[in-house]
Amino acid sequence: MSDSVSVALRFALYVDLMLLFGVALFGLYSLKGHERVSGAVLPFRSMLAGTAVLGAVLSVASMVMMASAMSGETAFAELRPHIEMMVFETDVGLAWVVRIVALVVAGLAVMLRAPGVSLWVAAVAGGVALSSLAWNGHGAMDEGSRRYWHFTVDILHLLAAGAWIGALAAFALMAKINALQTEERIGSLARAVHRFEVIGALIVVVITVTGVVNYLFIVGPKLDEVFLSTYGILLFIKVVLFAGMLVLAALNRFHLGPLLERSLRNGQYAVAANALRRSVVVEWVAAVVIVGLVAWLGTLSPEMDAL
């Protein structure tokens, strides 16, 4: 039961911090000027403040669960010294402290009057918070220079995944029919889709390269033995889902995006917007499932549970 709760907490924390970082970053590269004001296109204030607060709550719960699992204690009075030891005397605890500070900064960023500055602060703080999750992964088990290279790859992978998930969430919200009430809002969606093209391609390259390198760090240059384990099966499902996301991304890039731009010129945009929203939602669901698999994989070893 504790293992399933731990995986669920990891999953929720991954999704939450990816949204915090990814949505703030999306506002910087896909929206301009007045579009960045909270409520003009996206409800940045509620989304960023909400994910920052939820991230802090989930982080506290995760630390308590980790300390309980390592000490065997359940009562808070007995658990408290173990929590203090983990927070102040371990690398995981230091990463946790950095995450909490970053989440506080991200939450306070929504109070800034300048939308652009607010998004910059939230994106940087969210990126720091998301990067801290690398210390809860397989890289923490490495030593020497290999440990730092593994952390670097993990962090790049996390940031690229967060940028993708945040963009998908933003597009899904922007493409809702009740959000496309004016030509200005429709134009904002079309421009955001166009601006995402280069960023989206870069995200795919980073995720693919870091994913392969991360596999080599964890497993090494072998396939047969790995795919006879639970770890290997989950990894295979993750790769298949990622391939499906690439197909949907290509559909959005080469068909649905241009279709939306053409429909904007003739005023018949409802069909194109609906098609784009459905594609993005399916892609978003696949991405969330992948994050769930990542949260599970992070608790497994490739050599465990051979079938």
C-alpha positions in Angstrom: 0.0 0.0 0.0 2.8 2.4 0.9 4.5 1.7 -2.5 1.4 2.6 -4.4 0.9 5.8 -2.3 4.5 6.7 -3.0 4.1 6.2 -6.7 0.9 8.3 -6.7 2.6 11.1 -4.8 5.5 11.0 -7.3 3.1 11.1 -10.2 1.1 14.0 -8.8 4.3 16.0 -8.0 5.7 15.4 -11.5 2.5 16.6 -13.3 2.1 19.6 -11.0 5.6 20.9 -11.3 5.7 20.2 -15.0 2.5 22.3 -15.4 4.0 25.1 -13.2 7.1 25.3 -15.3 5.6 24.5 -18.7 2.6 26.9 -18.6 4.8 29.8 -17.4 7.3 29.1 -20.1 4.5 28.8 -22.7 3.4 32.3 -21.8 6.9 33.6 -22.6 7.5 32.1 -26.0 4.0 31.8 -27.4 2.2 34.9 -26.1 3.2 38.5 -26.5 2.3 41.8 -24.8 -1.3 41.9 -23.5 -1.8 38.2 -24.2 0.4 37.5 -21.2 -2.0 39.3 -18.8 -3.7 36.7 -16.6 -7.2 36.1 -18.0 -6.6 37.6 -21.4 -5.8 34.3 -22.9 -4.9 31.9 -20.0 -5.7 32.2 -16.3 -2.0 32.4 -15.4 -2.5 33.7 -11.8 -4.8 30.9 -10.7 -2.8 28.2 -12.5 0.6 29.3 -11.3 -0.4 30.0 -7.8 -2.4 26.8 -7.6 0.3 24.6 -8.9 2.9 26.3 -6.6 0.8 25.7 -3.5 -0.2 22.1 -4.5 3.5 21.4 -5.3 4.5 22.5 -1.7 1.8 20.3 -0.2 2.8 17.3 -2.3 6.4 17.8 -1.5 5.7 17.8 2.3 3.6 14.7 2.0 6.4 13.0 -0.1 9.0 13.8 2.5 6.9 12.4 5.3 6.2 9.3 3.3 9.9 8.9 2.5 11.0 9.3 6.1 8.3 6.9 7.2 9.4 4.3 4.7 13.0 4.5 5.6 12.5 4.6 9.4 9.5 2.4 9.8 7.9 4.9 12.1 4.3 6.2 11.6 3.6 8.5 14.5 4.7 12.1 13.8 6.5 12.4 17.2 8.8 9.5 16.4 9.0 10.5 12.7 10.0 14.1 13.3 13.7 13.4 14.0 14.0 11.2 10.9 12.5 14.0 8.8 14.9 16.5 10.2 17.8 14.2 9.5 16.7 13.7 5.9 16.1 17.4 5.3 19.3 18.7 6.9 21.8 15.9 6.3 21.0 14.4 2.9 21.3 15.5 -0.8 17.6 14.6 -1.2 16.7 16.9 1.7 18.8 19.7 0.3 17.0 19.3 -3.1 13.7 19.3 -1.2 14.5 22.6 0.6 15.5 24.2 -2.7 12.2 23.0 -4.2 10.1 24.5 -1.4 11.9 27.8 -1.7 11.5 27.8 -5.5 7.7 27.1 -5.1 7.3 30.0 -2.6 9.1 32.3 -5.1 6.9 31.0 -8.0 3.7 31.5 -5.9 4.7 35.0 -5.0 5.6 35.8 -8.7 1.9 36.1 -9.6 1.7 39.2 -7.4 4.0 41.1 -9.7 2.3 43.8 -11.8 4.4 43.2 -14.9 3.1 40.0 -16.6 6.3 39.3 -18.5 8.4 39.6 -15.4 5.9 37.5 -13.4 6.1 34.7 -16.0 9.9 34.9 -16.1 10.2 34.5 -12.4 7.6 31.7 -12.3 9.3 29.9 -15.2 12.7 30.0 -13.6 11.5 29.1 -10.1 9.3 26.3 -11.6 12.2 25.0 -13.6 14.3 24.9 -10.4 11.5 23.1 -8.5 11.1 20.6 -11.4 14.8 20.0 -11.7 15.0 19.1 -8.0 13.1 15.9 -8.7 16.2 14.5 -10.4 17.5 13.8 -6.9 14.6 11.4 -6.3 15.6 9.3 -9.4 18.2 6.8 -10.5 20.9 9.4 -10.8 21.1 9.7 -7.0 22.6 6.1 -6.9 25.6 7.0 -9.1 28.9 8.2 -7.9 31.7 10.5 -9.1 31.4 12.4 -12.4 28.9 9.8 -13.7 26.5 11.1 -11.0 26.7 14.7 -12.2 26.3 13.7 -15.9 23.3 11.6 -15.0 21.7 14.4 -13.1 22.3 16.8 -16.0 20.6 14.4 -18.4 17.7 13.9 -16.0 17.2 17.6 -15.5 17.2 18.3 -19.2 14.7 15.5 -19.7 12.4 16.8 -16.9 12.5 20.4 -18.3 11.8 19.3 -21.9 8.9 17.1 -20.7 7.6 19.9 -18.5 7.7 22.3 -21.5 5.7 19.9 -23.6 3.1 19.1 -21.0 2.6 22.7 -20.1 2.2 23.6 -23.8 -0.4 20.9 -24.3 -2.4 22.1 -21.3 -2.3 25.6 -22.6 -3.4 24.7 -26.1 -6.2 22.5 -24.7 -7.5 25.5 -22.7 -7.1 28.0 -25.6 -8.8 25.7 -28.1 -12.0 25.3 -26.0 -15.0 26.6 -28.0 -16.2 28.8 -25.2 -12.8 30.5 -25.1 -12.9 31.4 -28.8 -15.5 34.1 -28.7 -13.6 36.8 -30.5 -11.4 37.0 -33.5 -8.6 38.2 -31.2 -8.7 35.0 -29.2 -8.8 32.9 -32.3 -5.8 34.8 -33.6 -3.9 34.3 -30.4 -4.4 30.5 -30.7 -3.3 30.5 -34.3 -0.2 32.6 -33.5 0.6 30.4 -30.5 0.5 27.2 -32.6 2.8 28.8 -35.1 5.3 30.0 -32.5 5.4 26.6 -30.9 6.7 24.9 -34.1 10.4 25.6 -33.4 10.1 25.1 -29.6 8.2 21.9 -30.1 10.8 20.5 -32.5 13.6 21.3 -29.9 11.6 19.7 -27.1 11.2 16.5 -29.1 14.9 16.4 -29.9 15.9 17.0 -26.2 13.5 14.4 -24.9 14.6 11.8 -27.4 18.3 12.3 -26.9 18.2 12.5 -23.1 15.8 9.5 -23.0 18.3 7.3 -24.9 21.2 8.6 -22.8 19.3 8.0 -19.6 18.5 4.5 -20.7 22.2 3.8 -21.2 23.0 5.3 -17.7 20.4 3.0 -16.0 20.5 -0.1 -18.1 23.5 0.0 -20.4 23.7 -1.2 -24.0 21.4 -4.2 -23.7 17.8 -5.0 -24.5 16.8 -8.6 -24.2 17.2 -9.1 -20.5 15.6 -5.7 -19.6 12.4 -6.4 -21.4 11.9 -9.6 -19.4 11.3 -7.5 -16.3 8.5 -5.2 -15.1 10.8 -2.3 -15.7 11.3 -3.3 -19.3 7.6 -3.7 -20.0 6.7 -0.3 -18.5 9.5 1.2 -20.5 8.3 -0.3 -23.7 4.8 1.0 -23.1 6.3 4.5 -22.4 8.2 4.4 -25.7 5.1 3.3 -27.7 3.0 6.1 -26.1 5.8 8.6 -26.9 5.8 7.5 -30.5 2.1 8.1 -30.6 2.6 11.6 -29.2 5.1 12.3 -32.0 2.5 11.3 -34.6 -0.1 13.6 -33.0 2.5 16.4 -32.8 3.3 16.0 -36.5 -0.5 16.1 -37.3 -0.8 19.3 -35.3 2.2 20.8 -36.9 1.6 20.0 -40.6 -2.2 19.7 -40.8 -4.3 21.1 -37.9 -2.2 24.2 -37.3 -2.2 25.3 -41.0 -5.9 24.4 -41.2 -6.7 26.7 -38.2 -4.8 29.5 -39.9 -6.7 29.1 -43.2 -10.1 28.8 -41.3 -9.3 32.0 -39.5 -9.1 33.9 -42.8 -12.6 32.6 -44.0 -14.2 32.8 -40.6 -15.1 29.1 -40.4 -12.8 28.2 -37.5 -15.0 26.0 -35.3 -14.2 22.7 -37.0 -10.5 23.4 -37.1 -10.4 24.5 -33.4 -12.4 21.4 -32.4 -10.0 19.1 -34.3 -7.0 20.7 -32.8 -8.4 20.5 -29.3 -9.3 16.8 -29.6 -5.8 16.1 -30.9 -4.1 18.1 -28.1 -6.3 16.4 -25.4 -5.4 12.9 -26.7 -1.7 13.9 -26.7 -2.1 15.4 -23.2 -3.7 12.1 -21.9 -0.8 10.1 -23.4 1.7 12.5 -21.8 0.1 12.1 -18.4 0.1 8.3 -18.7 3.8 8.5 -19.6 4.5 10.7 -16.5 2.7 8.0 -14.4 4.9 5.4 -15.9 8.0 7.5 -15.2 6.9 7.9 -11.5 6.5 4.1 -11.3 9.8 3.4 -13.2 11.6 5.6 -10.7 10.9 3.1 -7.9 12.0 0.0 -9.9 15.3 -1.5 -10.9 15.8 -3.0 -14.4 17.0 -6.2 -12.7 13.9 -6.6 -10.5 10.8 -8.7 -11.1 12.2 -10.7 -14.0 9.4 -12.6 -15.7 
